[in-house]
Amino acid sequence: MILPYTNNEKGRLKAITAGILVLFPLLMLIVVRNLIVIGPVLIDHFTYPAHIASQLIPGTSIDPLVDVNLSLGGGFKVTVFLYAAAKTTAELFKLDSYEPLVSAFAVLFIVLAFWIVPDAITLTKWTGSIAGNVLTIPFHIVLPLTMLIISIIKRPKENKSH
């Protein structure tokens, strides 16, 4: 959603490259740490192996960091999803403003969240079951790919005379 609105293509390429060069080694470090601490046999049995591996390292307590990370990251993710849903719906129905839709979508998201996962035990069962994959794959893979294909097809022809 952001890349089409950036002005400088060199700056965009530099930011993407820097992000990849920073995140790839960090993610590899986390995976290697999980494999070393938990082991390849037990890593499949844990839902959140990074959290378990961090708790097994002596002298560390990462629970406050996990709580802050979940609060900030979850809040940011919900904000972005609310903005995207409201903005897209306003554009789809040609509304003047998307602000009135934000509270309606927020209530809808909360009701749907409690409807799908009413408590922590259900969340644990749901996360480990096939239902989690069936419900998340369309929204994380199919829908973004469909939007990408539509945007490529509907992309306006750029004027090559500049």
Summary of the structure (lengths in Angstrom):
residues: 162
radius of gyration: 20.6
end to end distance: 25.1
largest distance: 64.0
contacts: 315
relative contact order: 0.04
helix: 77%
strand: 0%
